[in-house]
Amino acid sequence: MLPVAVCPCECFYEDADMVYINPEECIDCEACIPECPVEAIFHEDNVPAQWVHYIELNAKRSNECPPAESP
């Protein structure tokens, strides 16, 4: 199963490059974390230092992209 399919609040958005999580809509249930096939989802408090810039990118792009669709 993919992260989008298990999200209870539908906070995923996507474009041709990647899938984004809207941090304002996410309820931090962490259901998506074990479902991510590339292990790219972390609780905000556990984001590795080299990927912290993705927090801002997700906030920005999730407001610009259409909702991600479950497969």
C-alpha positions as CSV (number, residue, x, y, z in Angstrom):
1,M,0.0,0.0,0.0
2,L,1.2,3.6,-0.6
3,P,1.2,6.5,1.9
4,V,-1.6,8.3,0.0
5,A,-3.9,5.3,0.4
6,V,-3.5,5.1,4.2
7,C,-3.8,8.8,5.0
8,P,-7.0,9.5,6.9
9,C,-6.9,13.3,6.3
10,E,-5.9,13.3,2.6
11,C,-3.0,15.7,3.1
12,F,-1.0,14.5,0.1
13,Y,-0.5,16.6,-3.1
14,E,1.5,15.8,-6.2
15,D,3.1,17.0,-9.4
16,A,5.2,15.3,-12.0
17,D,8.3,15.4,-9.7
18,M,7.1,14.2,-6.3
19,V,4.4,13.9,-3.7
20,Y,4.1,16.6,-1.0
21,I,2.6,16.5,2.5
22,N,0.7,19.6,3.6
23,P,2.0,20.2,7.2
24,E,-1.1,22.2,8.1
25,E,-3.5,19.3,7.1
26,C,-1.4,16.4,8.4
27,I,-2.6,15.1,11.8
28,D,0.7,13.4,12.6
29,C,-0.9,9.9,12.8
30,E,2.3,8.4,11.2
31,A,0.3,5.8,9.2
32,C,2.1,6.8,6.1
33,I,5.6,6.4,7.4
34,P,5.9,2.6,7.2
35,E,4.1,2.7,3.8
36,C,6.6,5.0,2.0
37,P,8.5,2.8,-0.5
38,V,11.5,5.1,-0.5
39,E,11.5,5.8,3.3
40,A,11.2,9.6,2.7
41,I,8.5,10.4,5.3
42,F,9.5,11.4,8.8
43,H,7.7,12.9,11.7
44,E,8.7,16.6,11.7
45,D,10.8,16.2,14.9
46,N,12.8,13.4,13.3
47,V,13.7,14.8,9.9
48,P,17.4,14.2,9.2
49,A,19.4,17.5,9.0
50,Q,20.2,17.0,5.3
51,W,16.4,16.9,4.4
52,V,15.1,19.7,6.7
53,H,14.7,22.0,3.6
54,Y,12.0,19.6,2.4
55,I,9.7,20.8,5.2
56,E,9.4,24.2,3.6
57,L,9.2,22.7,0.1
58,N,6.3,20.5,1.2
59,A,4.5,23.4,2.8
60,K,4.9,25.5,-0.4
61,R,4.2,22.9,-3.1
62,S,1.3,21.2,-1.3
63,N,-0.6,24.5,-1.7
64,E,0.2,24.7,-5.4
65,C,-0.4,21.2,-6.5
66,P,-3.5,19.1,-7.0
67,P,-4.4,16.4,-4.4
68,A,-2.6,13.1,-4.9
69,E,-4.8,10.2,-6.0
70,S,-4.8,6.8,-4.3
71,P,-3.8,4.1,-6.7
